[in-house]
Amino acid sequence: MKSRFMRLFLPMENSILSNFRKLQSEIPASVRLVAVSKTHTEEKILHLYNVGHKIFGENKVQELLVKHEHLPKDIEWHFIGHLQTNKVKSIAPFISLIHSVDSLKLLKEINKEAEKNKRVISCLLEVHIATEETKFGMNREEIIELITSPEYGSFRNISICGLMGMASFSSDMNLVQKEFQHISSLFKEIKNNYFKEDQKFCELSIGMSGDYLLAIKEGSTLVRVGSLIFGDR
């Protein structure tokens, strides 16, 4: 029974590892790969974990909680989806990085729950750069208003480490590149004007399976790649 299982199991494992190695060869050492494991099985995650990859991204709190409970505790979980304030409490004890902070209200809740857990939680501010209105995120003025507000200045249990953005779902790479250039420029502006002495403000999370190479060209330090590793859901 065991040998039959292994014969069925190995082709999937080999495919995932082959995809992962190809990505590794294309991504410079200065860029971290977030393996987007949402909707994929714990077994698939373990294939990468067992060869040393420990950064995984999830966008649903309930799915993340189940995986966190079952999988090794040294996995670095990144939350990459829209996060509701009432869900922060569940992930605050262990989350490594929240990519999708899109309001002062959410940041306040993260700070509160981080304080309860005696932690400092790293966060990225989400910028709306896409043409689709359905995507979340703040514009330049809203970000500046947030980081210059007295309330933000009182937070002691969060660390703003950079910006995140999602480009338009489009085959027009010129459009995508312009959106990446916009957020890259904004990152430099925010860094120079508000976080110049803060070495932790160093992350730009842009780029997914269809545009990660373009994102890296435009300054991404974190790329969120799922289907190119794990295959279609």
MIDREN-833094 format. One record per residue (C-alpha): residue number from 1; chain; z, y, x. Coordinates in nm, 3 decimals. Last residue first. Layout:
BEGIN
<r><num>NUM</num><chaine>A</chaine><zz>Z</zz><yy>Y</yy><xx>X</xx></r>
...
This chain:
BEGIN
<r><num>233</num><chaine>A</chaine><zz>-0.832</zz><yy>2.519</yy><xx>-0.606</xx></r>
<r><num>232</num><chaine>A</chaine><zz>-1.121</zz><yy>2.550</yy><xx>-0.366</xx></r>
<r><num>231</num><chaine>A</chaine><zz>-1.064</zz><yy>2.451</yy><xx>-0.006</xx></r>
<r><num>230</num><chaine>A</chaine><zz>-0.735</zz><yy>2.459</yy><xx>0.183</xx></r>
<r><num>229</num><chaine>A</chaine><zz>-0.834</zz><yy>2.665</yy><xx>0.484</xx></r>
<r><num>228</num><chaine>A</chaine><zz>-1.130</zz><yy>2.877</yy><xx>0.375</xx></r>
<r><num>227</num><chaine>A</chaine><zz>-0.977</zz><yy>2.888</yy><xx>0.026</xx></r>
<r><num>226</num><chaine>A</chaine><zz>-0.655</zz><yy>3.053</yy><xx>0.141</xx></r>
<r><num>225</num><chaine>A</chaine><zz>-0.676</zz><yy>3.342</yy><xx>0.388</xx></r>
<r><num>224</num><chaine>A</chaine><zz>-0.449</zz><yy>3.647</yy><xx>0.392</xx></r>
<r><num>223</num><chaine>A</chaine><zz>-0.516</zz><yy>3.844</yy><xx>0.711</xx></r>
<r><num>222</num><chaine>A</chaine><zz>-0.238</zz><yy>4.034</yy><xx>0.887</xx></r>
<r><num>221</num><chaine>A</chaine><zz>-0.291</zz><yy>4.284</yy><xx>1.173</xx></r>
<r><num>220</num><chaine>A</chaine><zz>-0.595</zz><yy>4.447</yy><xx>1.015</xx></r>
<r><num>219</num><chaine>A</chaine><zz>-0.759</zz><yy>4.720</yy><xx>1.222</xx></r>
<r><num>218</num><chaine>A</chaine><zz>-1.107</zz><yy>4.777</yy><xx>1.083</xx></r>
<r><num>217</num><chaine>A</chaine><zz>-1.269</zz><yy>4.497</yy><xx>1.284</xx></r>
<r><num>216</num><chaine>A</chaine><zz>-0.996</zz><yy>4.264</yy><xx>1.161</xx></r>
<r><num>215</num><chaine>A</chaine><zz>-1.083</zz><yy>4.355</yy><xx>0.803</xx></r>
<r><num>214</num><chaine>A</chaine><zz>-1.451</zz><yy>4.282</yy><xx>0.865</xx></r>
<r><num>213</num><chaine>A</chaine><zz>-1.358</zz><yy>3.939</yy><xx>0.998</xx></r>
<r><num>212</num><chaine>A</chaine><zz>-1.127</zz><yy>3.880</yy><xx>0.700</xx></r>
<r><num>211</num><chaine>A</chaine><zz>-1.393</zz><yy>3.958</yy><xx>0.437</xx></r>
<r><num>210</num><chaine>A</chaine><zz>-1.450</zz><yy>3.656</yy><xx>0.215</xx></r>
<r><num>209</num><chaine>A</chaine><zz>-1.132</zz><yy>3.460</yy><xx>0.286</xx></r>
<r><num>208</num><chaine>A</chaine><zz>-0.903</zz><yy>3.763</yy><xx>0.268</xx></r>
<r><num>207</num><chaine>A</chaine><zz>-0.872</zz><yy>4.092</yy><xx>0.452</xx></r>
<r><num>206</num><chaine>A</chaine><zz>-0.610</zz><yy>4.364</yy><xx>0.459</xx></r>
<r><num>205</num><chaine>A</chaine><zz>-0.245</zz><yy>4.364</yy><xx>0.564</xx></r>
<r><num>204</num><chaine>A</chaine><zz>-0.188</zz><yy>4.649</yy><xx>0.809</xx></r>
<r><num>203</num><chaine>A</chaine><zz>0.135</zz><yy>4.605</yy><xx>1.001</xx></r>
<r><num>202</num><chaine>A</chaine><zz>0.290</zz><yy>4.827</yy><xx>1.267</xx></r>
<r><num>201</num><chaine>A</chaine><zz>0.579</zz><yy>5.016</yy><xx>1.111</xx></r>
<r><num>200</num><chaine>A</chaine><zz>0.845</zz><yy>4.816</yy><xx>1.297</xx></r>
<r><num>199</num><chaine>A</chaine><zz>0.806</zz><yy>5.039</yy><xx>1.604</xx></r>
<r><num>198</num><chaine>A</chaine><zz>0.955</zz><yy>5.333</yy><xx>1.417</xx></r>
<r><num>197</num><chaine>A</chaine><zz>0.924</zz><yy>5.647</yy><xx>1.630</xx></r>
<r><num>196</num><chaine>A</chaine><zz>0.600</zz><yy>5.763</yy><xx>1.468</xx></r>
<r><num>195</num><chaine>A</chaine><zz>0.702</zz><yy>5.649</yy><xx>1.121</xx></r>
<r><num>194</num><chaine>A</chaine><zz>0.641</zz><yy>5.957</yy><xx>0.903</xx></r>
<r><num>193</num><chaine>A</chaine><zz>0.351</zz><yy>6.165</yy><xx>1.033</xx></r>
<r><num>192</num><chaine>A</chaine><zz>0.186</zz><yy>5.936</yy><xx>1.288</xx></r>
<r><num>191</num><chaine>A</chaine><zz>0.238</zz><yy>5.614</yy><xx>1.094</xx></r>
<r><num>190</num><chaine>A</chaine><zz>0.140</zz><yy>5.764</yy><xx>0.759</xx></r>
<r><num>189</num><chaine>A</chaine><zz>-0.180</zz><yy>5.909</yy><xx>0.905</xx></r>
<r><num>188</num><chaine>A</chaine><zz>-0.266</zz><yy>5.591</yy><xx>1.095</xx></r>
<r><num>187</num><chaine>A</chaine><zz>-0.214</zz><yy>5.378</yy><xx>0.784</xx></r>
<r><num>186</num><chaine>A</chaine><zz>-0.421</zz><yy>5.622</yy><xx>0.578</xx></r>
<r><num>185</num><chaine>A</chaine><zz>-0.712</zz><yy>5.584</yy><xx>0.819</xx></r>
<r><num>184</num><chaine>A</chaine><zz>-0.687</zz><yy>5.205</yy><xx>0.799</xx></r>
<r><num>183</num><chaine>A</chaine><zz>-0.666</zz><yy>5.230</yy><xx>0.421</xx></r>
<r><num>182</num><chaine>A</chaine><zz>-0.988</zz><yy>5.430</yy><xx>0.400</xx></r>
<r><num>181</num><chaine>A</chaine><zz>-1.169</zz><yy>5.221</yy><xx>0.662</xx></r>
<r><num>180</num><chaine>A</chaine><zz>-1.091</zz><yy>4.908</yy><xx>0.463</xx></r>
<r><num>179</num><chaine>A</chaine><zz>-1.232</zz><yy>5.068</yy><xx>0.149</xx></r>
<r><num>178</num><chaine>A</chaine><zz>-1.544</zz><yy>5.180</yy><xx>0.336</xx></r>
<r><num>177</num><chaine>A</chaine><zz>-1.587</zz><yy>4.828</yy><xx>0.474</xx></r>
<r><num>176</num><chaine>A</chaine><zz>-1.562</zz><yy>4.676</yy><xx>0.127</xx></r>
<r><num>175</num><chaine>A</chaine><zz>-1.829</zz><yy>4.912</yy><xx>-0.004</xx></r>
<r><num>174</num><chaine>A</chaine><zz>-2.060</zz><yy>4.833</yy><xx>0.286</xx></r>
<r><num>173</num><chaine>A</chaine><zz>-1.986</zz><yy>4.464</yy><xx>0.235</xx></r>
<r><num>172</num><chaine>A</chaine><zz>-2.139</zz><yy>4.475</yy><xx>-0.113</xx></r>
<r><num>171</num><chaine>A</chaine><zz>-2.064</zz><yy>4.120</yy><xx>-0.232</xx></r>
<r><num>170</num><chaine>A</chaine><zz>-1.780</zz><yy>4.263</yy><xx>-0.436</xx></r>
<r><num>169</num><chaine>A</chaine><zz>-1.424</zz><yy>4.192</yy><xx>-0.541</xx></r>
<r><num>168</num><chaine>A</chaine><zz>-1.305</zz><yy>4.536</yy><xx>-0.438</xx></r>
<r><num>167</num><chaine>A</chaine><zz>-1.069</zz><yy>4.549</yy><xx>-0.142</xx></r>
<r><num>166</num><chaine>A</chaine><zz>-0.703</zz><yy>4.454</yy><xx>-0.163</xx></r>
<r><num>165</num><chaine>A</chaine><zz>-0.454</zz><yy>4.666</yy><xx>0.029</xx></r>
<r><num>164</num><chaine>A</chaine><zz>-0.134</zz><yy>4.638</yy><xx>0.228</xx></r>
<r><num>163</num><chaine>A</chaine><zz>0.052</zz><yy>4.900</yy><xx>0.431</xx></r>
<r><num>162</num><chaine>A</chaine><zz>0.314</zz><yy>4.902</yy><xx>0.705</xx></r>
<r><num>161</num><chaine>A</chaine><zz>0.656</zz><yy>4.772</yy><xx>0.810</xx></r>
<r><num>160</num><chaine>A</chaine><zz>0.883</zz><yy>4.945</yy><xx>0.559</xx></r>
<r><num>159</num><chaine>A</chaine><zz>1.227</zz><yy>4.799</yy><xx>0.629</xx></r>
<r><num>158</num><chaine>A</chaine><zz>1.466</zz><yy>4.743</yy><xx>0.342</xx></r>
<r><num>157</num><chaine>A</chaine><zz>1.845</zz><yy>4.710</yy><xx>0.338</xx></r>
<r><num>156</num><chaine>A</chaine><zz>1.960</zz><yy>5.063</yy><xx>0.417</xx></r>
<r><num>155</num><chaine>A</chaine><zz>1.798</zz><yy>5.265</yy><xx>0.137</xx></r>
<r><num>154</num><chaine>A</chaine><zz>1.928</zz><yy>5.624</yy><xx>0.117</xx></r>
<r><num>153</num><chaine>A</chaine><zz>1.610</zz><yy>5.783</yy><xx>0.248</xx></r>
<r><num>152</num><chaine>A</chaine><zz>1.414</zz><yy>5.615</yy><xx>-0.029</xx></r>
<r><num>151</num><chaine>A</chaine><zz>1.637</zz><yy>5.794</yy><xx>-0.280</xx></r>
<r><num>150</num><chaine>A</chaine><zz>1.591</zz><yy>6.129</yy><xx>-0.109</xx></r>
<r><num>149</num><chaine>A</chaine><zz>1.212</zz><yy>6.102</yy><xx>-0.155</xx></r>
<r><num>148</num><chaine>A</chaine><zz>0.985</zz><yy>6.147</yy><xx>0.146</xx></r>
<r><num>147</num><chaine>A</chaine><zz>0.870</zz><yy>5.783</yy><xx>0.156</xx></r>
<r><num>146</num><chaine>A</chaine><zz>0.795</zz><yy>5.774</yy><xx>-0.216</xx></r>
<r><num>145</num><chaine>A</chaine><zz>0.614</zz><yy>6.109</yy><xx>-0.244</xx></r>
<r><num>144</num><chaine>A</chaine><zz>0.402</zz><yy>6.016</yy><xx>0.056</xx></r>
<r><num>143</num><chaine>A</chaine><zz>0.307</zz><yy>5.687</yy><xx>-0.107</xx></r>
<r><num>142</num><chaine>A</chaine><zz>0.229</zz><yy>5.853</yy><xx>-0.439</xx></r>
<r><num>141</num><chaine>A</chaine><zz>0.007</zz><yy>6.113</yy><xx>-0.272</xx></r>
<r><num>140</num><chaine>A</chaine><zz>-0.191</zz><yy>5.853</yy><xx>-0.081</xx></r>
<r><num>139</num><chaine>A</chaine><zz>-0.258</zz><yy>5.631</yy><xx>-0.383</xx></r>
<r><num>138</num><chaine>A</chaine><zz>-0.035</zz><yy>5.349</yy><xx>-0.499</xx></r>
<r><num>137</num><chaine>A</chaine><zz>-0.112</zz><yy>4.985</yy><xx>-0.568</xx></r>
<r><num>136</num><chaine>A</chaine><zz>-0.220</zz><yy>4.736</yy><xx>-0.832</xx></r>
<r><num>135</num><chaine>A</chaine><zz>-0.568</zz><yy>4.604</yy><xx>-0.907</xx></r>
<r><num>134</num><chaine>A</chaine><zz>-0.694</zz><yy>4.616</yy><xx>-1.264</xx></r>
<r><num>133</num><chaine>A</chaine><zz>-0.859</zz><yy>4.955</yy><xx>-1.214</xx></r>
<r><num>132</num><chaine>A</chaine><zz>-1.131</zz><yy>4.792</yy><xx>-1.006</xx></r>
<r><num>131</num><chaine>A</chaine><zz>-1.290</zz><yy>5.025</yy><xx>-0.749</xx></r>
<r><num>130</num><chaine>A</chaine><zz>-1.054</zz><yy>4.902</yy><xx>-0.480</xx></r>
<r><num>129</num><chaine>A</chaine><zz>-0.826</zz><yy>5.102</yy><xx>-0.250</xx></r>
<r><num>128</num><chaine>A</chaine><zz>-0.494</zz><yy>5.096</yy><xx>-0.432</xx></r>
<r><num>127</num><chaine>A</chaine><zz>-0.237</zz><yy>5.093</yy><xx>-0.153</xx></r>
<r><num>126</num><chaine>A</chaine><zz>0.051</zz><yy>4.846</yy><xx>-0.149</xx></r>
<r><num>125</num><chaine>A</chaine><zz>0.351</zz><yy>4.948</yy><xx>0.061</xx></r>
<r><num>124</num><chaine>A</chaine><zz>0.458</zz><yy>4.665</yy><xx>0.291</xx></r>
<r><num>123</num><chaine>A</chaine><zz>0.810</zz><yy>4.528</yy><xx>0.296</xx></r>
<r><num>122</num><chaine>A</chaine><zz>1.062</zz><yy>4.371</yy><xx>0.534</xx></r>
<r><num>121</num><chaine>A</chaine><zz>1.393</zz><yy>4.271</yy><xx>0.377</xx></r>
<r><num>120</num><chaine>A</chaine><zz>1.718</zz><yy>4.364</yy><xx>0.552</xx></r>
<r><num>119</num><chaine>A</chaine><zz>1.982</zz><yy>4.107</yy><xx>0.464</xx></r>
<r><num>118</num><chaine>A</chaine><zz>2.343</zz><yy>4.090</yy><xx>0.351</xx></r>
<r><num>117</num><chaine>A</chaine><zz>2.240</zz><yy>3.895</yy><xx>0.041</xx></r>
<r><num>116</num><chaine>A</chaine><zz>2.379</zz><yy>4.157</yy><xx>-0.196</xx></r>
<r><num>115</num><chaine>A</chaine><zz>2.221</zz><yy>4.427</yy><xx>0.021</xx></r>
<r><num>114</num><chaine>A</chaine><zz>1.884</zz><yy>4.256</yy><xx>-0.005</xx></r>
<r><num>113</num><chaine>A</chaine><zz>1.920</zz><yy>4.251</yy><xx>-0.383</xx></r>
<r><num>112</num><chaine>A</chaine><zz>1.982</zz><yy>4.625</yy><xx>-0.400</xx></r>
<r><num>111</num><chaine>A</chaine><zz>1.709</zz><yy>4.710</yy><xx>-0.147</xx></r>
<r><num>110</num><chaine>A</chaine><zz>1.456</zz><yy>4.497</yy><xx>-0.335</xx></r>
<r><num>109</num><chaine>A</chaine><zz>1.554</zz><yy>4.670</yy><xx>-0.661</xx></r>
<r><num>108</num><chaine>A</chaine><zz>1.509</zz><yy>5.015</yy><xx>-0.509</xx></r>
<r><num>107</num><chaine>A</chaine><zz>1.171</zz><yy>4.912</yy><xx>-0.368</xx></r>
<r><num>106</num><chaine>A</chaine><zz>1.059</zz><yy>4.803</yy><xx>-0.713</xx></r>
<r><num>105</num><chaine>A</chaine><zz>1.159</zz><yy>5.135</yy><xx>-0.869</xx></r>
<r><num>104</num><chaine>A</chaine><zz>1.000</zz><yy>5.328</yy><xx>-0.581</xx></r>
<r><num>103</num><chaine>A</chaine><zz>0.670</zz><yy>5.168</yy><xx>-0.673</xx></r>
<r><num>102</num><chaine>A</chaine><zz>0.387</zz><yy>4.945</yy><xx>-0.547</xx></r>
<r><num>101</num><chaine>A</chaine><zz>0.556</zz><yy>4.704</yy><xx>-0.306</xx></r>
<r><num>100</num><chaine>A</chaine><zz>0.304</zz><yy>4.423</yy><xx>-0.260</xx></r>
<r><num>99</num><chaine>A</chaine><zz>0.330</zz><yy>4.268</yy><xx>0.084</xx></r>
<r><num>98</num><chaine>A</chaine><zz>0.686</zz><yy>4.137</yy><xx>0.060</xx></r>
<r><num>97</num><chaine>A</chaine><zz>0.781</zz><yy>3.985</yy><xx>0.394</xx></r>
<r><num>96</num><chaine>A</chaine><zz>1.025</zz><yy>3.715</yy><xx>0.504</xx></r>
<r><num>95</num><chaine>A</chaine><zz>1.163</zz><yy>3.601</yy><xx>0.166</xx></r>
<r><num>94</num><chaine>A</chaine><zz>1.486</zz><yy>3.401</yy><xx>0.193</xx></r>
<r><num>93</num><chaine>A</chaine><zz>1.778</zz><yy>3.533</yy><xx>-0.014</xx></r>
<r><num>92</num><chaine>A</chaine><zz>1.570</zz><yy>3.799</yy><xx>-0.195</xx></r>
<r><num>91</num><chaine>A</chaine><zz>1.339</zz><yy>3.548</yy><xx>-0.366</xx></r>
<r><num>90</num><chaine>A</chaine><zz>1.525</zz><yy>3.496</yy><xx>-0.694</xx></r>
<r><num>89</num><chaine>A</chaine><zz>1.672</zz><yy>3.847</yy><xx>-0.719</xx></r>
<r><num>88</num><chaine>A</chaine><zz>1.328</zz><yy>4.007</yy><xx>-0.695</xx></r>
<r><num>87</num><chaine>A</chaine><zz>1.203</zz><yy>3.847</yy><xx>-1.018</xx></r>
<r><num>86</num><chaine>A</chaine><zz>1.342</zz><yy>4.111</yy><xx>-1.257</xx></r>
<r><num>85</num><chaine>A</chaine><zz>1.165</zz><yy>4.384</yy><xx>-1.060</xx></r>
<r><num>84</num><chaine>A</chaine><zz>0.824</zz><yy>4.228</yy><xx>-1.117</xx></r>
<r><num>83</num><chaine>A</chaine><zz>0.621</zz><yy>4.143</yy><xx>-0.808</xx></r>
<r><num>82</num><chaine>A</chaine><zz>0.242</zz><yy>4.160</yy><xx>-0.805</xx></r>
<r><num>81</num><chaine>A</chaine><zz>0.126</zz><yy>3.902</yy><xx>-0.555</xx></r>
<r><num>80</num><chaine>A</chaine><zz>0.154</zz><yy>3.864</yy><xx>-0.177</xx></r>
<r><num>79</num><chaine>A</chaine><zz>0.504</zz><yy>3.726</yy><xx>-0.120</xx></r>
<r><num>78</num><chaine>A</chaine><zz>0.525</zz><yy>3.605</yy><xx>0.238</xx></r>
<r><num>77</num><chaine>A</chaine><zz>0.726</zz><yy>3.293</yy><xx>0.326</xx></r>
<r><num>76</num><chaine>A</chaine><zz>0.806</zz><yy>3.223</yy><xx>0.690</xx></r>
<r><num>75</num><chaine>A</chaine><zz>0.871</zz><yy>2.847</yy><xx>0.697</xx></r>
<r><num>74</num><chaine>A</chaine><zz>1.192</zz><yy>2.767</yy><xx>0.887</xx></r>
<r><num>73</num><chaine>A</chaine><zz>1.349</zz><yy>2.608</yy><xx>0.580</xx></r>
<r><num>72</num><chaine>A</chaine><zz>1.116</zz><yy>2.310</yy><xx>0.570</xx></r>
<r><num>71</num><chaine>A</chaine><zz>0.968</zz><yy>2.240</yy><xx>0.223</xx></r>
<r><num>70</num><chaine>A</chaine><zz>1.120</zz><yy>2.130</yy><xx>-0.106</xx></r>
<r><num>69</num><chaine>A</chaine><zz>1.331</zz><yy>2.430</yy><xx>-0.208</xx></r>
<r><num>68</num><chaine>A</chaine><zz>1.086</zz><yy>2.687</yy><xx>-0.075</xx></r>
<r><num>67</num><chaine>A</chaine><zz>0.804</zz><yy>2.511</yy><xx>-0.260</xx></r>
<r><num>66</num><chaine>A</chaine><zz>0.989</zz><yy>2.525</yy><xx>-0.591</xx></r>
<r><num>65</num><chaine>A</chaine><zz>1.088</zz><yy>2.889</yy><xx>-0.543</xx></r>
<r><num>64</num><chaine>A</chaine><zz>0.734</zz><yy>2.990</yy><xx>-0.447</xx></r>
<r><num>63</num><chaine>A</chaine><zz>0.589</zz><yy>2.835</yy><xx>-0.762</xx></r>
<r><num>62</num><chaine>A</chaine><zz>0.839</zz><yy>3.027</yy><xx>-0.975</xx></r>
<r><num>61</num><chaine>A</chaine><zz>0.774</zz><yy>3.355</yy><xx>-0.793</xx></r>
<r><num>60</num><chaine>A</chaine><zz>0.396</zz><yy>3.348</yy><xx>-0.820</xx></r>
<r><num>59</num><chaine>A</chaine><zz>0.187</zz><yy>3.512</yy><xx>-0.546</xx></r>
<r><num>58</num><chaine>A</chaine><zz>0.247</zz><yy>3.286</yy><xx>-0.246</xx></r>
<r><num>57</num><chaine>A</chaine><zz>0.167</zz><yy>3.333</yy><xx>0.123</xx></r>
<r><num>56</num><chaine>A</chaine><zz>0.242</zz><yy>3.098</yy><xx>0.411</xx></r>
<r><num>55</num><chaine>A</chaine><zz>0.337</zz><yy>3.165</yy><xx>0.773</xx></r>
<r><num>54</num><chaine>A</chaine><zz>0.463</zz><yy>2.858</yy><xx>0.964</xx></r>
<r><num>53</num><chaine>A</chaine><zz>0.170</zz><yy>2.708</yy><xx>1.152</xx></r>
<r><num>52</num><chaine>A</chaine><zz>0.283</zz><yy>2.460</yy><xx>1.417</xx></r>
<r><num>51</num><chaine>A</chaine><zz>0.063</zz><yy>2.154</yy><xx>1.375</xx></r>
<r><num>50</num><chaine>A</chaine><zz>0.307</zz><yy>1.996</yy><xx>1.128</xx></r>
<r><num>49</num><chaine>A</chaine><zz>0.323</zz><yy>2.317</yy><xx>0.926</xx></r>
<r><num>48</num><chaine>A</chaine><zz>-0.051</zz><yy>2.305</yy><xx>0.871</xx></r>
<r><num>47</num><chaine>A</chaine><zz>-0.054</zz><yy>1.956</yy><xx>0.717</xx></r>
<r><num>46</num><chaine>A</chaine><zz>0.280</zz><yy>2.036</yy><xx>0.550</xx></r>
<r><num>45</num><chaine>A</chaine><zz>0.115</zz><yy>2.305</yy><xx>0.338</xx></r>
<r><num>44</num><chaine>A</chaine><zz>-0.138</zz><yy>2.052</yy><xx>0.211</xx></r>
<r><num>43</num><chaine>A</chaine><zz>0.141</zz><yy>1.812</yy><xx>0.115</xx></r>
<r><num>42</num><chaine>A</chaine><zz>0.324</zz><yy>2.090</yy><xx>-0.071</xx></r>
<r><num>41</num><chaine>A</chaine><zz>0.023</zz><yy>2.123</yy><xx>-0.295</xx></r>
<r><num>40</num><chaine>A</chaine><zz>-0.201</zz><yy>2.423</yy><xx>-0.343</xx></r>
<r><num>39</num><chaine>A</chaine><zz>-0.165</zz><yy>2.662</yy><xx>-0.638</xx></r>
<r><num>38</num><chaine>A</chaine><zz>-0.075</zz><yy>2.948</yy><xx>-0.398</xx></r>
<r><num>37</num><chaine>A</chaine><zz>-0.100</zz><yy>2.839</yy><xx>-0.034</xx></r>
<r><num>36</num><chaine>A</chaine><zz>-0.242</zz><yy>3.154</yy><xx>0.118</xx></r>
<r><num>35</num><chaine>A</chaine><zz>-0.219</zz><yy>3.085</yy><xx>0.491</xx></r>
<r><num>34</num><chaine>A</chaine><zz>-0.110</zz><yy>3.419</yy><xx>0.636</xx></r>
<r><num>33</num><chaine>A</chaine><zz>-0.284</zz><yy>3.451</yy><xx>0.973</xx></r>
<r><num>32</num><chaine>A</chaine><zz>-0.141</zz><yy>3.696</yy><xx>1.223</xx></r>
<r><num>31</num><chaine>A</chaine><zz>-0.367</zz><yy>3.926</yy><xx>1.423</xx></r>
<r><num>30</num><chaine>A</chaine><zz>-0.296</zz><yy>4.026</yy><xx>1.785</xx></r>
<r><num>29</num><chaine>A</chaine><zz>-0.398</zz><yy>3.680</yy><xx>1.909</xx></r>
<r><num>28</num><chaine>A</chaine><zz>-0.752</zz><yy>3.741</yy><xx>1.791</xx></r>
<r><num>27</num><chaine>A</chaine><zz>-0.887</zz><yy>3.549</yy><xx>1.488</xx></r>
<r><num>26</num><chaine>A</chaine><zz>-1.211</zz><yy>3.356</yy><xx>1.525</xx></r>
<r><num>25</num><chaine>A</chaine><zz>-1.084</zz><yy>3.049</yy><xx>1.712</xx></r>
<r><num>24</num><chaine>A</chaine><zz>-0.783</zz><yy>3.025</yy><xx>1.483</xx></r>
<r><num>23</num><chaine>A</chaine><zz>-1.013</zz><yy>3.026</yy><xx>1.183</xx></r>
<r><num>22</num><chaine>A</chaine><zz>-1.204</zz><yy>2.728</yy><xx>1.319</xx></r>
<r><num>21</num><chaine>A</chaine><zz>-0.877</zz><yy>2.547</yy><xx>1.391</xx></r>
<r><num>20</num><chaine>A</chaine><zz>-0.762</zz><yy>2.601</yy><xx>1.032</xx></r>
<r><num>19</num><chaine>A</chaine><zz>-1.083</zz><yy>2.466</yy><xx>0.882</xx></r>
<r><num>18</num><chaine>A</chaine><zz>-1.059</zz><yy>2.155</yy><xx>1.100</xx></r>
<r><num>17</num><chaine>A</chaine><zz>-0.693</zz><yy>2.115</yy><xx>1.009</xx></r>
<r><num>16</num><chaine>A</chaine><zz>-0.770</zz><yy>2.134</yy><xx>0.638</xx></r>
<r><num>15</num><chaine>A</chaine><zz>-1.061</zz><yy>1.890</yy><xx>0.665</xx></r>
<r><num>14</num><chaine>A</chaine><zz>-0.863</zz><yy>1.644</yy><xx>0.875</xx></r>
<r><num>13</num><chaine>A</chaine><zz>-0.578</zz><yy>1.640</yy><xx>0.625</xx></r>
<r><num>12</num><chaine>A</chaine><zz>-0.813</zz><yy>1.581</yy><xx>0.332</xx></r>
<r><num>11</num><chaine>A</chaine><zz>-0.988</zz><yy>1.299</yy><xx>0.520</xx></r>
<r><num>10</num><chaine>A</chaine><zz>-0.651</zz><yy>1.148</yy><xx>0.623</xx></r>
<r><num>9</num><chaine>A</chaine><zz>-0.496</zz><yy>1.096</yy><xx>0.282</xx></r>
<r><num>8</num><chaine>A</chaine><zz>-0.717</zz><yy>0.839</yy><xx>0.119</xx></r>
<r><num>7</num><chaine>A</chaine><zz>-0.708</zz><yy>0.607</yy><xx>0.419</xx></r>
<r><num>6</num><chaine>A</chaine><zz>-0.337</zz><yy>0.676</yy><xx>0.462</xx></r>
<r><num>5</num><chaine>A</chaine><zz>-0.259</zz><yy>0.573</yy><xx>0.106</xx></r>
<r><num>4</num><chaine>A</chaine><zz>-0.441</zz><yy>0.242</yy><xx>0.151</xx></r>
<r><num>3</num><chaine>A</chaine><zz>-0.242</zz><yy>0.180</yy><xx>0.470</xx></r>
<r><num>2</num><chaine>A</chaine><zz>0.087</zz><yy>0.235</yy><xx>0.283</xx></r>
<r><num>1</num><chaine>A</chaine><zz>0.000</zz><yy>0.000</yy><xx>0.000</xx></r>
